[in-house]
């Protein structure tokens, strides 16, 4: 069965079960109390409650995710920072990122940006300060790439390592909080975001005042 049909069937089942039968508030309360374990699952589909603002999503949004699947370019993934060797001790530990490069894709680096699949992206950290999105240029020096930590990247071209996906933004410091990582391990990806299916005021109230 094609993935699109599987997603459609799973989407209808999980939306009916969790949103119509349980209601978004009950689903949101479950997610608030259980954290990552609070993902409501049916087969390879799941509902998760977002804890912070990113892309077009807000705290309290309930997102349908497709789990245990390799993402395609331009898809948004939900990932576990700890499983990605991200050592910074702040935030919810689970985040969203848009995938722009797949394993094996060639990436060209400059001092403050990188280019993949014909598009360039600023080597910056982006976060929401409670009012606006803020950009902080991190640059490509001290790049964490696979098992390597590389210093000067300007003018270099490299392939995305196996079992890693390139994101459209800075992901986290490297191991021991040194260096800059822009990739996400396959093992760290919890699921691919399919759509927003609801919003929980309970979850929004619990996490809406946090800033990451």
C-alpha positions in Angstrom: 0.0 0.0 0.0 1.4 3.4 -0.9 2.5 5.6 2.0 -0.1 8.4 1.1 -3.0 5.9 1.4 -1.6 4.5 4.6 -1.3 8.0 6.0 -4.8 8.9 4.9 -6.3 5.8 6.6 -4.2 6.2 9.7 -5.0 9.9 9.9 -8.8 9.3 9.8 -8.5 6.6 12.4 -6.4 8.5 14.9 -8.3 11.8 14.4 -11.6 10.0 15.1 -10.2 8.1 18.1 -8.3 10.9 19.8 -10.0 14.1 18.7 -13.6 13.1 18.3 -13.9 10.4 21.0 -11.4 11.8 23.5 -11.6 15.5 22.6 -8.6 17.7 22.1 -8.6 18.8 25.8 -8.4 15.2 27.0 -5.7 14.4 24.5 -3.8 17.6 25.5 -4.1 16.7 29.2 -2.7 13.2 28.5 0.3 14.7 26.6 1.0 17.3 29.3 1.2 14.7 32.0 3.1 12.0 30.0 5.6 14.1 28.0 7.1 12.2 25.1 5.4 9.0 26.3 2.2 10.9 25.9 2.1 10.5 22.2 -1.2 8.8 21.4 -0.4 6.0 18.9 -2.4 4.0 16.4 -0.1 1.9 14.3 2.6 4.1 12.8 0.6 7.2 13.3 0.6 9.3 16.5 -0.7 12.5 18.0 1.7 14.8 19.9 1.2 18.1 21.7 3.6 20.9 20.8 5.3 22.7 23.7 6.7 25.7 22.0 6.3 28.0 18.9 8.0 27.0 15.7 7.3 27.3 12.0 3.5 27.8 11.7 2.7 26.0 14.9 1.9 27.2 18.4 2.1 25.8 22.0 -0.8 23.5 22.6 -1.2 22.5 18.9 -1.9 18.8 18.5 0.0 17.4 15.5 -0.5 14.2 13.6 2.9 12.6 13.0 3.9 9.6 10.9 6.4 7.5 13.0 9.2 5.2 12.0 9.5 6.5 8.5 12.4 8.2 6.6 11.6 11.8 5.9 11.7 13.4 2.5 13.2 16.8 1.7 11.0 19.7 2.8 9.2 17.7 5.4 9.1 18.8 9.1 10.2 16.2 11.6 9.8 15.9 15.4 13.0 14.7 17.0 14.6 13.9 20.3 17.5 16.2 21.0 19.2 13.9 23.5 19.3 11.1 20.9 20.9 13.6 18.5 23.9 14.1 20.9 22.6 17.6 21.7 24.0 18.3 25.2 22.4 21.7 26.0 20.3 21.3 29.1 17.4 23.5 28.4 14.0 23.3 26.6 11.6 20.4 26.2 14.1 18.1 24.6 11.9 17.5 21.6 11.8 19.9 18.7 10.7 20.5 15.1 13.0 20.9 12.1 12.5 21.1 8.4 14.6 18.6 6.4 16.4 20.1 3.4 19.0 17.5 2.7 19.0 13.7 2.6 21.9 11.2 3.3 24.4 11.4 0.4 23.3 14.8 -0.8 26.3 17.2 -1.5 26.5 20.3 0.6 28.6 23.4 -0.2 29.6 25.6 2.8 30.5 29.2 3.1 31.3 31.0 6.4 27.8 31.8 7.3 25.6 29.6 5.1 25.3 26.2 3.4 23.8 25.2 0.0 22.0 21.9 -0.7 19.7 20.9 -3.6 20.2 24.3 -5.2 19.0 26.3 -2.2 21.1 28.2 0.4 20.3 28.4 4.1 21.8 30.7 6.8 23.8 28.9 9.4 21.8 30.3 12.2 19.9 29.4 15.3 16.2 30.5 15.2 14.0 30.6 18.3 10.9 32.3 19.6 11.5 34.8 22.4 7.8 34.9 23.5 7.0 37.8 21.1 9.1 37.4 17.9 11.3 34.9 16.1 14.9 35.7 16.7 17.9 34.7 14.5 21.4 34.2 15.8 24.2 33.6 13.3 26.2 30.6 14.4 28.4 30.1 11.3 29.8 26.9 9.9 33.1 26.9 11.8 33.6 24.0 14.3 31.1 22.0 12.3 30.0 18.7 13.7 29.6 16.4 10.7 29.1 12.7 11.3 31.8 11.6 13.7 34.0 14.6 12.7 34.5 18.0 14.1 35.8 20.4 11.4 37.1 23.9 11.8 37.1 26.1 8.7 34.4 25.1 6.2 34.3 28.0 3.8 34.5 26.7 0.2 34.3 23.0 1.2 31.8 20.5 -0.2 30.8 17.4 1.6 28.2 14.7 1.5 25.6 14.3 4.2 26.6 11.3 6.3 24.7 8.1 6.2 21.8 8.0 8.7 21.8 11.8 9.1 19.4 14.5 7.6 20.3 18.1 7.1 18.0 20.7 8.7 17.2 24.3 7.6 18.7 25.7 10.8 21.2 25.2 13.6 20.2 22.2 15.6 22.4 22.2 18.7 25.9 22.2 20.0 28.0 19.1 19.3 29.2 16.7 21.8 30.4 18.3 25.1 28.6 21.5 24.0 31.3 22.3 21.5 30.8 23.0 17.8 27.7 23.5 15.6 25.4 20.7 14.4 22.9 21.1 11.5 22.0 17.5 11.1 19.6 15.1 12.8 20.3 11.4 13.2 17.8 8.9 11.8 17.6 7.3 15.3 16.6 10.7 16.8 13.6 11.3 14.5 10.4 10.5 16.4 8.2 11.2 13.4 7.3 13.3 10.4 4.6 16.0 10.8 1.6 15.4 8.6 -0.8 18.0 9.8 -2.3 20.0 12.7 -5.5 18.3 13.8 -6.5 20.3 16.9 -5.5 22.6 19.7 -5.5 22.0 23.5 -6.1 24.9 25.9 -4.9 22.6 28.7 -1.6 22.0 27.1 -1.2 25.7 26.0 -1.8 26.9 29.5 0.8 24.4 30.9 3.6 25.3 28.4 2.6 28.5 26.7 4.6 30.8 28.9 7.9 28.9 28.3 10.6 30.3 26.1 13.2 28.1 24.4 
